[in-house]
Amino acid sequence: MGRPFGVPVYVAPSWFLVAALITWVFGGQLERVLPDLGAARYLVSLFFAVAFYASVLIHELAHTVAALRFKLPVRRIQLQFFGGVSEIEKEAETPGREFVLAFVGPLLSLVLAGLFYLAMQPVEPGTVPGVLLAGLMVSNLIVAIFNLLPGLPLDGGRMLRAVVWKLTGKPMSGTVAAAWVGRALAVTVLIGLPLLTQSGALGSNAEDSVGMDTVTDALLAAILAAIIWTGAGNSLRMARLREHLPELRARNLTRRAVPVETDTPLSEALRRANDAGARALVVVDAHGEPLSLVREAAIVGVPEHRRPWVAVSGLAQDLTDGMRVSAELAGEDLLDVLRATPATEYLVVEETGEIYGVLSAA
């Protein structure tokens, strides 16, 4: 949809589903509030859906600007079924930055709710602008309150993580605490949301909350609970993976390789590799400069009786600058290099430029 602050914004296909749902539900409410609108109420409802998601985009842009301010790369912003997500590629370095990074989103939603409230004051309540402004005020208030709930993957969960991280000095302790609170929150939403609706606590008459409405509320609660539970679990898994990142070393993960010239038959190249105890082939020129990598999948696809007649160059993938990886890279630095140039195989070289081997990525 565009690149504000240099970050691409995408709209997931599920957004169209939720936009249609909002248009239908809000259109039904408008029929009671503004009966004279007729079929035009759905046009007003569609405008509300787009304006609401514009507010969600502003919420996500707040996270993005804060991340960029802290020099954390943001891959993209995606608007989807239940709101949006800013894909920040690195963790904040301190609990204070983590707290700020999480808090700015709900804060901006609260600011938007306040602005819509102020805009409502000079407008007649029973008009289209009045109803739209009231709807946007309430929806932004709900977004802010919901995101402040103290469980991952919500912003409030990241704020709780930052607090526990600050108190214990361990980011993993903060993640574990916020993830388990997130799971408890998911169970609470699953059970509590339908009960609140049936009791009339959310503004509807308890006797009206039967039949299809009850099923809809239960389904909505189940979807919300599943998203929170899954997000909390993913946050926990990612944190445990990050704990092991320092052990991720290019040298340890690399298959040793032998250099072979362009016209070398595959059978001869494999013989040399077996003699050297290597498991990969790198095609070089007459001066020993690497040109391409022989793809492992391509080797498997050549029958053994054909291998003496197939040159390695026909099975190779040309090297680009991003496909050369230092054998000394480890942890986040290694992942950053691999993210910058996605490929299935990389040439791993010593600091001197000498060929060390081939790193496969899956």
Disulfide bonds with the S-S distance in Angstrom:
none
